[in-house]
Amino acid sequence: MQTYKISNLFRLRVGDYRILYTIDEIVKIISIENIDNRGDIYKRY
């Protein structure tokens, strides 16, 4: 896993897609921030 500019932003590869998500360990919530094609997803971050 790799962390990005936003704290606790992680990535997961699923086929040709990337899922960017954050983890709130205090509340125990995983939030999906973005799902997009692997080549396009990083333009936003």
C-alpha positions in Angstrom: 0.0 0.0 0.0 1.1 3.5 -0.7 0.0 6.7 1.1 -0.7 9.9 -0.8 -1.1 13.6 -0.1 -4.3 13.2 1.8 -3.5 11.4 5.1 -4.5 7.8 5.3 -5.3 7.6 1.5 -4.5 4.0 0.3 -4.8 2.3 -3.1 -6.0 -1.1 -4.2 -5.6 -2.5 -7.8 -8.6 -4.5 -9.1 -8.0 -5.5 -12.7 -7.7 -2.4 -14.8 -9.1 -0.2 -12.0 -7.7 1.5 -8.9 -9.7 2.0 -5.7 -8.5 4.9 -3.5 -9.8 4.7 0.1 -9.2 6.1 3.6 -9.3 4.3 6.9 -10.6 5.8 10.1 -9.3 3.5 12.8 -11.0 5.3 15.7 -14.5 4.9 14.3 -13.6 1.7 12.3 -14.8 3.0 8.9 -13.3 2.5 5.5 -14.4 5.2 3.0 -14.1 4.8 -0.7 -12.8 8.1 -2.1 -12.5 7.2 -5.8 -12.7 4.3 -8.3 -11.3 4.9 -11.8 -9.2 3.5 -14.6 -5.6 3.0 -13.4 -4.3 5.6 -15.9 -6.8 8.3 -15.0 -7.2 8.1 -11.2 -4.0 9.9 -10.2 -4.7 13.1 -12.2 -7.0 14.2 -9.3 -4.4 13.6 -6.6 
